[in-house]
Amino acid sequence: MELEELKNKWQSLSIKVEHLEATNRRLAKELCSRRASGVQHRLARSYRWMSMWGLLCVLFAPALYCVIHLPLWLAVIYGLFGLVMAGAYMYFSSYINRCNYISLPMVEAVEHALRIRQLQRQLLLFGICCGLVVIVPFMTLVYQMDSHAAFYGACIGGIVGGIIGIVKEVRFFRMSRQLLAELRSFTEE
């Protein structure tokens, strides 16, 4: 009698343990998804903010023509560069937020995060190429103005802007790496 009773208790405890393990896995997945979701929204918000800087280029384009007296074609290229980059950043921001990691299976969430990393690299390369189309003629024209102060100011501005851009991109890449790490941490367990 005692042996049968002991077996029944053992089976009921075994069922409870299995239920607790399943609940624990579900809660761990949810916690992991929520952390990844927070990083996802921060990354998307950062790219939305960067698109506003692109729109500022459009507003500054007339100043290049009116105040600095650079050619109209360069001011137009500068404004188009800002518009294109603002559009690219807004699209990328919406792509980042397209998936809800809480409701997605982990494999699909990891695939989306990997795609974000890939698109992030492509966007950086695209921005550098477009930026060079604007910077090279700008620096050439400023150099030809025979104003050493303007040229040195443009060089210093380019260096400071480059450093700020590198710091921003490193931060963005760190956030996307964190997003991927959060999602992978659950799949490895």
Buried (B, 14 or more C-beta within 10 A) or exposed (E): EEEEEEEEEEEEEEEEEEEEEEEEEEEEBEEBBEBBBBBBEBBBEBBBEBBEEBBEBBEEBBEBBEEBEBEEEBBBBBBBBBBBBBEBBBBBBEBBBEBEBEEBEBEEBBBBBBEBBEBBEEBBEBBEEBBEEBBEBBBEBBBEBEEEEBBEEBEEEEEEEEEEBEEBBEEBBEBBBBBBEBBBEBEEE
